[in-house]
Amino acid sequence: MVEESVVNSVRKFLEVVDRKGIPVSFGVLFGSQVSGRADRWSDIDLLVVSPRFDGARDRKEVYSLWHVAARVDDRIEPIPCGVRQWEEDDASTIVEIARREGIVIPHERGGSDEETAPGKAL
């Protein structure tokens, strides 16, 4: 079970990213926080799914993810992922692991389309 404080940090992070102008569809929490292997020093692996990350990625937007993470919870390690990439990519190991083992964290404003979010939802 994922700690409530971790889920709350992720939700706050997604909200701030959205307010900064990057439309968030949903987040996918994966790694040690989901598998139960996390300790007090563990990072928070988070796929940030947004239509903005389909196609060429703007370096400033990727930097913005890390900047927001540092301010909200410095354990968050955001990984940008396009909606199309989430739905169709069969080459990215990280996306595949997140699909298989991850927990979908819906974002209120961006909404979560259950058709596009095959992980376990919170």
DSSP file (Angstrom, degrees, kcal/mol; ACC not computed):
  #  RESIDUE AA STRUCTURE BP1 BP2  ACC     N-H-->O    O-->H-N    N-H-->O    O-->H-N    TCO  KAPPA ALPHA  PHI   PSI    X-CA   Y-CA   Z-CA
    1    1 A M              0   0    0      0, 0.0     2,-0.3     0, 0.0     3,-0.0   0.000 360.0 360.0 360.0 136.6    0.0    0.0    0.0
    2    2 A V        -     0   0    0      1,-0.1    32,-0.1     2,-0.0    31,-0.1  -0.603 360.0-106.2 -80.6 136.3    1.3    3.5   -0.9
    3    3 A E    >>  -     0   0    0     -2,-0.3     4,-1.8    30,-0.2     3,-0.6  -0.357  20.6-130.1 -62.4 139.8    1.6    5.9    2.0
    4    4 A E  H 3> S+     0   0    0      1,-0.2     4,-2.7     2,-0.2     5,-0.2   0.851 107.6  59.2 -59.9 -35.8   -1.1    8.6    2.0
    5    5 A S  H 3> S+     0   0    0      1,-0.2     4,-2.0     2,-0.2    -1,-0.2   0.857 105.0  50.1 -63.8 -34.0    1.6   11.3    2.3
    6    6 A V  H <> S+     0   0    0     -3,-0.6     4,-2.4     2,-0.2    -2,-0.2   0.933 111.3  47.5 -68.2 -46.8    3.2   10.2   -1.0
    7    7 A V  H  X S+     0   0    0     -4,-1.8     4,-2.6     1,-0.2    -2,-0.2   0.907 111.8  51.1 -61.1 -42.0   -0.2   10.2   -2.8
    8    8 A N  H  X S+     0   0    0     -4,-2.7     4,-2.4     2,-0.2    -1,-0.2   0.902 109.6  50.0 -63.0 -41.0   -0.9   13.7   -1.4
    9    9 A S  H  X S+     0   0    0     -4,-2.0     4,-2.6     2,-0.2    -2,-0.2   0.912 111.5  48.8 -62.2 -42.7    2.5   14.9   -2.6
   10   10 A V  H  X S+     0   0    0     -4,-2.4     4,-2.7     2,-0.2     5,-0.2   0.922 111.1  49.5 -64.3 -44.3    1.9   13.6   -6.0
   11   11 A R  H  X S+     0   0    0     -4,-2.6     4,-2.1     1,-0.2    -2,-0.2   0.923 112.5  47.3 -61.2 -43.8   -1.6   15.1   -6.2
   12   12 A K  H  X S+     0   0    0     -4,-2.4     4,-2.5     2,-0.2    -1,-0.2   0.922 111.5  51.7 -63.5 -43.3   -0.2   18.5   -5.1
   13   13 A F  H  X S+     0   0    0     -4,-2.6     4,-2.7     1,-0.2    -2,-0.2   0.938 109.9  48.4 -57.1 -49.4    2.7   18.2   -7.7
   14   14 A L  H  X S+     0   0    0     -4,-2.7     4,-2.2     1,-0.2    -1,-0.2   0.883 111.2  51.4 -60.9 -39.1    0.2   17.4  -10.5
   15   15 A E  H  X S+     0   0    0     -4,-2.1     4,-2.2    -5,-0.2    -1,-0.2   0.923 111.5  45.9 -63.6 -45.1   -1.9   20.4   -9.5
   16   16 A V  H  X S+     0   0    0     -4,-2.5     4,-1.7     2,-0.2    -2,-0.2   0.909 111.2  52.3 -67.0 -41.8    1.0   22.8   -9.5
   17   17 A V  H  <>S+     0   0    0     -4,-2.7     5,-1.8     1,-0.2    -1,-0.2   0.927 110.2  49.3 -58.6 -44.9    2.3   21.5  -12.8
   18   18 A D  H ><5S+     0   0    0     -4,-2.2     3,-1.6     1,-0.2    -1,-0.2   0.908 109.4  51.3 -61.6 -42.5   -1.1   22.1  -14.3
   19   19 A R  H 3<5S+     0   0    0     -4,-2.2    -1,-0.2     1,-0.3    -2,-0.2   0.794 101.7  62.5 -65.1 -27.4   -1.2   25.6  -12.9
   20   20 A K  T 3<5S-     0   0    0     -4,-1.7    -1,-0.3    -3,-0.2    -2,-0.2   0.463 128.8 -95.5 -77.9  -0.3    2.2   26.3  -14.5
   21   21 A G  T < 5S+     0   0    0     -3,-1.6    -3,-0.2     1,-0.2    -2,-0.1   0.524  90.4 118.7 102.6   6.1    0.6   25.7  -17.9
   22   22 A I      < -     0   0    0     -5,-1.8     2,-0.4    39,-0.1    -1,-0.2  -0.908  62.9-134.2-103.9 108.7    1.4   22.1  -18.6
   23   23 A P        -     0   0    0      0, 0.0    29,-0.5     0, 0.0     2,-0.5  -0.458  20.5-153.6 -67.6 120.8   -2.0   20.3  -18.9
   24   24 A V        -     0   0    0     -2,-0.4    26,-0.2     1,-0.2    86,-0.2  -0.827  20.5-177.4 -99.6 127.8   -1.8   17.1  -16.9
   25   25 A S        -     0   0    0     24,-3.0    82,-0.9    -2,-0.5     2,-0.3   0.902  67.9 -48.1 -82.9 -49.9   -4.0   14.1  -17.9
   26   26 A F  E     -AB  49 106A   0     23,-1.3    23,-2.4    80,-0.2    -1,-0.4  -0.961  50.1-117.4-170.8 169.7   -2.8   11.9  -14.9
   27   27 A G  E     -AB  48 105A   0     78,-2.5    78,-3.4    -2,-0.3     2,-0.5  -0.854  14.5-148.0-115.7 156.8    0.2   10.7  -13.1
   28   28 A V  E     -AB  47 104A   0     19,-2.2    19,-2.6    -2,-0.3     2,-0.4  -0.951  10.1-156.7-128.3 112.3    1.5    7.1  -12.7
   29   29 A L  E     +AB  46 103A   0     74,-2.6    74,-2.6    -2,-0.5     2,-0.3  -0.724  28.7 151.2 -86.3 130.6    3.3    6.3   -9.5
   30   30 A F  E >   +A   45   0A   0     15,-2.0    15,-0.7    -2,-0.4     3,-0.5  -0.869  24.1  53.0-147.9-179.5    5.6    3.3   -9.8
   31   31 A G  T >> S-     0   0    0     -2,-0.3     4,-2.2     1,-0.2     3,-1.3  -0.526 108.0 -14.9  88.4-154.5    8.8    1.8   -8.3
   32   32 A S  H 3>>S+     0   0    0      1,-0.3     6,-1.3     2,-0.2     4,-1.1   0.771 128.8  62.7 -61.9 -29.2    9.6    1.2   -4.7
   33   33 A Q  H <45S+     0   0    0     -3,-0.5    -1,-0.3    10,-0.2   -30,-0.2   0.828 113.9  35.2 -65.6 -29.8    6.7    3.4   -3.4
   34   34 A V  H <45S+     0   0    0     -3,-1.3    -2,-0.2     1,-0.1    -1,-0.2   0.817 115.0  54.0 -91.1 -35.8    4.2    1.0   -5.0
   35   35 A S  H  <5S-     0   0    0     -4,-2.2    -2,-0.2     1,-0.1    -3,-0.2   0.592 109.5-115.5 -78.9  -9.5    6.1   -2.3   -4.5
   36   36 A G  T  <5S+     0   0    0     -4,-1.1    -3,-0.2    -5,-0.2    -4,-0.1   0.579  88.7 109.3  87.4   9.1    6.4   -1.8   -0.8
   37   37 A R      < +     0   0    0     -5,-1.0    -4,-0.2    -6,-0.2    -5,-0.1   0.364  45.3 123.0 -97.1   4.6   10.2   -1.6   -0.8
   38   38 A A        -     0   0    0     -6,-1.3     2,-0.2    -7,-0.1     6,-0.0  -0.363  36.8-176.1 -71.2 143.4   10.4    2.2    0.0
   39   39 A D    >   -     0   0    0      4,-0.1     3,-1.6    -2,-0.1    -2,-0.0  -0.643  49.9 -80.1-121.4-172.9   12.3    3.4    2.9
   40   40 A R  T 3  S+     0   0    0      1,-0.3    -2,-0.1    -2,-0.2     0, 0.0   0.698 130.1  48.1 -66.2 -17.1   12.6    7.0    4.3
   41   41 A W  T 3  S+     0   0    0      2,-0.0    -1,-0.3    34,-0.0     2,-0.1   0.409  85.0 120.5-100.7   0.4   15.3    7.8    1.6
   42   42 A S    <   -     0   0    0     -3,-1.6     2,-0.1     1,-0.1    -4,-0.1  -0.342  58.6-129.0 -70.4 144.7   13.4    6.4   -1.4
   43   43 A D        -     0   0    0     -2,-0.1     2,-0.6    33,-0.0   -10,-0.2  -0.277  18.5-116.4 -80.3 175.4   12.5    8.6   -4.3
   44   44 A I  E     - c   0  76A   0     31,-3.2    33,-3.0    29,-0.1     2,-0.5  -0.921  24.3-151.6-118.0 102.2    9.0    8.9   -5.8
   45   45 A D  E     +Ac  30  77A   0    -15,-0.7   -15,-2.0    -2,-0.6     2,-0.4  -0.631  23.3 176.5 -77.8 123.1    9.0    7.7   -9.4
   46   46 A L  E     -Ac  29  78A   0     31,-1.9    33,-2.8    -2,-0.5     2,-0.6  -0.965  26.6-153.6-139.0 118.9    6.3    9.5  -11.3
   47   47 A L  E     -Ac  28  79A   0    -19,-2.6   -19,-2.2    -2,-0.4     2,-0.8  -0.799  17.3-152.7 -84.0 124.8    5.3    9.3  -14.9
   48   48 A V  E     -Ac  27  80A   0     31,-2.8    33,-2.3    -2,-0.6     2,-0.6  -0.885   9.7-157.4-103.2 107.6    3.6   12.7  -15.8
   49   49 A V  E     +Ac  26  81A   0    -23,-2.4   -24,-3.0    -2,-0.8   -23,-1.3  -0.765  27.0 149.0 -95.5 120.8    1.2   12.0  -18.6
   50   50 A S    >   -     0   0    0     31,-2.3     3,-1.5    -2,-0.6    33,-0.5  -0.996  53.6-129.8-148.6 141.7    0.3   15.1  -20.7
   51   51 A P  G >  S+     0   0    0      0, 0.0     3,-1.6     0, 0.0    31,-0.1   0.769 106.6  72.3 -62.0 -22.5   -0.6   15.7  -24.3
   52   52 A R  G 3  S+     0   0    0    -29,-0.5     6,-0.2     1,-0.3    30,-0.1   0.770  91.6  56.6 -62.5 -25.5    2.1   18.4  -24.2
   53   53 A F  G <  S+     0   0    0     -3,-1.5    29,-0.6    28,-0.3     2,-0.4   0.397  79.3 104.9 -93.0   3.9    4.7   15.7  -24.2
   54   54 A D  S <  S+     0   0    0     -3,-1.6     2,-0.2    27,-0.2    27,-0.0  -0.707  87.9   0.6 -77.4 135.1    3.6   14.0  -27.4
   55   55 A G  S    S+     0   0    0     -2,-0.4    27,-0.1     2,-0.0     2,-0.0  -0.490 125.5   4.7  83.8-158.1    6.1   15.0  -30.1
   56   56 A A  S    S-     0   0    0     -2,-0.2     2,-0.4     1,-0.1    -2,-0.1  -0.344  75.1-134.4 -64.6 137.8    9.1   17.2  -29.5
   57   57 A R        -     0   0    0     -4,-0.1     2,-0.5    -2,-0.0    -4,-0.1  -0.789   8.0-130.4 -99.2 136.5    9.6   18.1  -25.9
   58   58 A D    >>  -     0   0    0     -2,-0.4     4,-1.8    -6,-0.2     3,-0.7  -0.735  11.3-143.9 -83.0 123.0   10.4   21.6  -24.8
   59   59 A R  H 3> S+     0   0    0     -2,-0.5     4,-2.8     1,-0.3     5,-0.2   0.854  99.4  58.9 -55.2 -37.6   13.4   21.6  -22.4
   60   60 A K  H 3> S+     0   0    0      1,-0.2     4,-2.2     2,-0.2    -1,-0.3   0.875 105.0  49.5 -62.8 -37.2   11.9   24.4  -20.4
   61   61 A E  H <> S+     0   0    0     -3,-0.7     4,-1.7     2,-0.2    -1,-0.2   0.894 111.2  48.2 -70.2 -38.8    8.8   22.3  -19.7
   62   62 A V  H  X S+     0   0    0     -4,-1.8     4,-1.5     2,-0.2    -2,-0.2   0.925 112.6  49.2 -65.2 -43.5   10.9   19.3  -18.6
   63   63 A Y  H  X S+     0   0    0     -4,-2.8     4,-2.5     1,-0.2    -2,-0.2   0.893 106.4  57.7 -59.8 -39.7   13.0   21.6  -16.4
   64   64 A S  H  X S+     0   0    0     -4,-2.2     4,-2.7     1,-0.2     5,-0.2   0.877 101.1  55.8 -60.3 -38.6    9.7   23.0  -15.0
   65   65 A L  H  X S+     0   0    0     -4,-1.7     4,-2.3     1,-0.2    -1,-0.2   0.933 111.1  43.8 -57.5 -46.0    8.7   19.5  -13.8
   66   66 A W  H  X S+     0   0    0     -4,-1.5     4,-2.3     2,-0.2    -2,-0.2   0.867 111.9  53.3 -69.0 -36.3   11.9   19.2  -11.8
   67   67 A H  H  X S+     0   0    0     -4,-2.5     4,-1.3     2,-0.2    -2,-0.2   0.932 111.3  45.4 -63.5 -46.0   11.6   22.7  -10.5
   68   68 A V  H  X S+     0   0    0     -4,-2.7     4,-2.6     1,-0.2     3,-0.3   0.914 111.1  53.9 -63.8 -42.5    8.1   22.1   -9.2
   69   69 A A  H  X S+     0   0    0     -4,-2.3     4,-2.2     1,-0.2     7,-0.3   0.912 105.5  53.3 -58.3 -43.0    9.2   18.7   -7.8
   70   70 A A  H  < S+     0   0    0     -4,-2.3     4,-0.4     1,-0.2    -1,-0.2   0.834 114.8  41.8 -62.4 -31.8   11.9   20.4   -5.8
   71   71 A R  H  < S+     0   0    0     -4,-1.3    -2,-0.2    -3,-0.3    -1,-0.2   0.829 122.2  37.0 -84.8 -33.8    9.4   22.8   -4.3
   72   72 A V  H  < S-     0   0    0     -4,-2.6     2,-0.2     1,-0.2    -3,-0.2   0.943 140.1 -21.5 -85.2 -52.7    6.6   20.4   -3.6
   73   73 A D    ><  -     0   0    0     -4,-2.2     3,-2.4    -5,-0.3    -1,-0.2  -0.770  54.2-149.7-161.8 109.1    8.5   17.2   -2.5
   74   74 A D  T 3  S+     0   0    0     -4,-0.4    -4,-0.1     1,-0.3    -5,-0.1   0.520  93.1  70.3 -68.4  -2.0   12.1   16.8   -3.5
   75   75 A R  T 3  S+     0   0    0     -6,-0.2   -31,-3.2   -32,-0.1    -1,-0.3   0.682  75.2 104.2 -81.5 -18.0   11.7   13.0   -3.6
   76   76 A I  E <   -c   44   0A   0     -3,-2.4   -31,-0.2    -7,-0.3    -3,-0.1  -0.471  51.7-168.9 -70.1 127.8    9.6   13.2   -6.7
   77   77 A E  E     -c   45   0A   0    -33,-3.0   -31,-1.9    -2,-0.3     2,-0.2  -0.869  15.6-155.1-115.9  93.9   11.4   12.2   -9.9
   78   78 A P  E     -c   46   0A   0      0, 0.0   -31,-0.2     0, 0.0   -12,-0.1  -0.488  10.7-167.7 -78.3 136.6    9.1   13.3  -12.7
   79   79 A I  E     -c   47   0A   0    -33,-2.8   -31,-2.8    -2,-0.2     2,-0.1  -0.971  20.6-132.8-122.0 114.0    9.3   11.5  -16.1
   80   80 A P  E     +c   48   0A   0      0, 0.0     2,-0.3     0, 0.0   -31,-0.2  -0.405  29.8 174.4 -69.3 141.0    7.4   13.3  -18.9
   81   81 A C  E     -c   49   0A   0    -33,-2.3   -31,-2.3    -2,-0.1   -28,-0.3  -0.969  24.8-131.4-148.7 128.8    5.2   11.0  -21.0
   82   82 A G     >  -     0   0    0    -29,-0.6     4,-2.6    -2,-0.3     5,-0.2  -0.398  23.7-119.5 -75.3 157.3    2.8   11.9  -23.8
   83   83 A V  H  > S+     0   0    0    -33,-0.5     4,-2.2     2,-0.2     5,-0.2   0.930 117.6  47.5 -61.9 -45.6   -0.7   10.6  -23.9
   84   84 A R  H  > S+     0   0    0      1,-0.2     4,-2.9     2,-0.2     5,-0.5   0.903 110.8  52.3 -61.9 -40.2    0.0    8.9  -27.2
   85   85 A Q  H  > S+     0   0    0      1,-0.2     4,-2.2     2,-0.2    -2,-0.2   0.926 109.2  49.5 -61.2 -44.1    3.2    7.5  -25.8
   86   86 A W  H  < S+     0   0    0     -4,-2.6    -1,-0.2     1,-0.2    -2,-0.2   0.895 118.1  40.2 -60.3 -41.1    1.3    6.1  -22.8
   87   87 A E  H  < S+     0   0    0     -4,-2.2    -2,-0.2    -5,-0.2    -1,-0.2   0.845 132.4  17.4 -77.5 -34.8   -1.2    4.5  -25.1
   88   88 A E  H  < S+     0   0    0     -4,-2.9    -3,-0.2    -5,-0.2    -2,-0.2   0.674  84.6 113.9-118.1 -21.5    1.0    3.2  -27.9
   89   89 A D     <  +     0   0    0     -4,-2.2    -4,-0.0    -5,-0.5     0, 0.0  -0.353  22.9 165.3 -65.9 124.9    4.7    3.1  -27.0
   90   90 A D        +     0   0    0     -2,-0.2    -1,-0.2     1,-0.0    -5,-0.0   0.185  68.9  63.0-119.4  15.3    6.0   -0.5  -26.9
   91   91 A A  S    S+     0   0    0      1,-0.0     2,-0.6     5,-0.0    -2,-0.1   0.648  76.9  90.2-110.6 -21.8    9.7    0.4  -26.8
   92   92 A S     >  -     0   0    0      1,-0.2     4,-2.1    -7,-0.1     5,-0.1  -0.683  55.0-162.5 -86.5 118.6   10.1    2.4  -23.6
   93   93 A T  H  > S+     0   0    0     -2,-0.6     4,-2.6     2,-0.2     5,-0.2   0.898  91.3  52.7 -62.8 -41.5   11.0    0.1  -20.6
   94   94 A I  H  > S+     0   0    0      1,-0.2     4,-2.6     2,-0.2    -1,-0.2   0.923 109.7  47.7 -63.6 -44.0   10.0    2.8  -18.1
   95   95 A V  H  > S+     0   0    0      1,-0.2     4,-2.4     2,-0.2    -1,-0.2   0.915 112.3  50.4 -63.0 -41.8    6.6    3.2  -19.7
   96   96 A E  H  X S+     0   0    0     -4,-2.1     4,-2.3     2,-0.2    -2,-0.2   0.914 111.3  47.6 -63.2 -43.5    6.1   -0.5  -19.8
   97   97 A I  H  X>S+     0   0    0     -4,-2.6     4,-3.3     1,-0.2     5,-0.5   0.925 112.1  50.3 -62.8 -44.1    7.0   -0.9  -16.1
   98   98 A A  H  X5S+     0   0    0     -4,-2.6     4,-1.7     1,-0.2    -2,-0.2   0.896 111.4  48.8 -62.3 -39.9    4.7    1.9  -15.1
   99   99 A R  H  <5S+     0   0    0     -4,-2.4    -1,-0.2    -5,-0.2    -2,-0.2   0.924 118.5  39.3 -63.0 -44.1    1.8    0.3  -17.1
  100  100 A R  H  <5S+     0   0    0     -4,-2.3    -2,-0.2    -5,-0.2    -1,-0.2   0.908 134.8  15.7 -74.4 -44.4    2.4   -3.1  -15.5
  101  101 A E  H  <5S+     0   0    0     -4,-3.3    -3,-0.2    -5,-0.2    -2,-0.2   0.552 100.5 106.5-111.1 -11.1    3.2   -2.1  -11.9
  102  102 A G     << -     0   0    0     -4,-1.7    18,-1.5    -5,-0.5     2,-0.5  -0.155  58.2-135.3 -78.6 165.9    2.1    1.5  -11.6
  103  103 A I  E     -Bd  29 120A   0    -74,-2.6   -74,-2.6    16,-0.2     2,-0.4  -0.984  23.7-129.1-117.4 124.7   -0.9    3.1   -9.8
  104  104 A V  E     -Bd  28 121A   0     16,-2.8    18,-2.0    -2,-0.5   -76,-0.2  -0.593  15.9-160.8 -76.7 127.7   -2.7    5.8  -11.8
  105  105 A I  E     -B   27   0A   0    -78,-3.4   -78,-2.5    -2,-0.4    16,-0.1  -0.921  18.3-140.5-107.9 104.8   -3.2    9.0   -9.8
  106  106 A P  E     -B   26   0A   0      0, 0.0     2,-0.5     0, 0.0   -80,-0.2  -0.268   6.0-137.2 -63.9 150.8   -6.0   11.0  -11.5
  107  107 A H     >  -     0   0    0    -82,-0.9     4,-2.9     1,-0.2   -96,-0.0  -0.958   7.9-141.7-111.0 125.8   -5.7   14.7  -11.9
  108  108 A E  T  4 S+     0   0    0     -2,-0.5    -1,-0.2     1,-0.2     4,-0.1   0.907  97.0  35.5 -51.8 -54.7   -8.9   16.6  -11.1
  109  109 A R  T  4 S+     0   0    0      1,-0.2    -1,-0.2     2,-0.1   -84,-0.1   0.941 125.0  39.4 -70.8 -47.3   -8.6   19.3  -13.8
  110  110 A G  T  4 S-     0   0    0    -86,-0.2    -1,-0.2     1,-0.1    -2,-0.2   0.764 102.8-149.8 -74.6 -23.8   -7.1   17.2  -16.5
  111  111 A G     <  -     0   0    0     -4,-2.9     2,-0.5     1,-0.1    -4,-0.1   0.157  10.4-101.7  73.5 162.7   -9.2   14.2  -15.6
  112  112 A S        -     0   0    0     -6,-0.1     2,-0.8    -4,-0.1    -1,-0.1  -0.985  20.4-150.1-125.7 121.7   -8.3   10.6  -16.1
  113  113 A D    >>  -     0   0    0     -2,-0.5     3,-1.5     1,-0.2     4,-1.1  -0.813   7.0-153.2 -90.7 112.2   -9.7    8.6  -18.9
  114  114 A E  T 34 S+     0   0    0     -2,-0.8    -1,-0.2     1,-0.3     3,-0.1   0.782  94.5  60.8 -60.3 -25.7   -9.9    5.1  -17.7
  115  115 A E  T 34 S+     0   0    0      1,-0.2    -1,-0.3    -3,-0.1    -2,-0.0   0.840 111.1  39.7 -66.2 -31.8   -9.5    3.8  -21.3
  116  116 A T  T <4 S+     0   0    0     -3,-1.5    -2,-0.2     1,-0.2    -1,-0.2   0.573 107.8  66.2 -93.8  -9.7   -6.1    5.5  -21.4
  117  117 A A     <  +     0   0    0     -4,-1.1    -1,-0.2     1,-0.1   -13,-0.1  -0.728  53.8 168.5-117.2  81.7   -5.0    4.6  -17.9
  118  118 A P        +     0   0    0      0, 0.0    -1,-0.1     0, 0.0     3,-0.1   0.592  49.5  93.6 -74.3  -9.2   -4.6    0.8  -17.7
  119  119 A G  S    S-     0   0    0      1,-0.1     2,-0.4   -16,-0.0   -16,-0.2  -0.091  95.4 -75.5 -71.2 178.6   -2.8    0.8  -14.3
  120  120 A K  E     -d  103   0A   0    -18,-1.5   -16,-2.8   -21,-0.1     2,-0.3  -0.632  53.8-138.3 -74.3 130.7   -4.6    0.4  -11.0
  121  121 A A  E      d  104   0A   0     -2,-0.4   -16,-0.2   -18,-0.2   -93,-0.0  -0.647 360.0 360.0 -93.6 148.9   -6.3    3.6  -10.1
  122  122 A L              0   0    0    -18,-2.0   -17,-0.1    -2,-0.3    -1,-0.1   0.389 360.0 360.0 -95.6 360.0   -6.4    5.2   -6.7
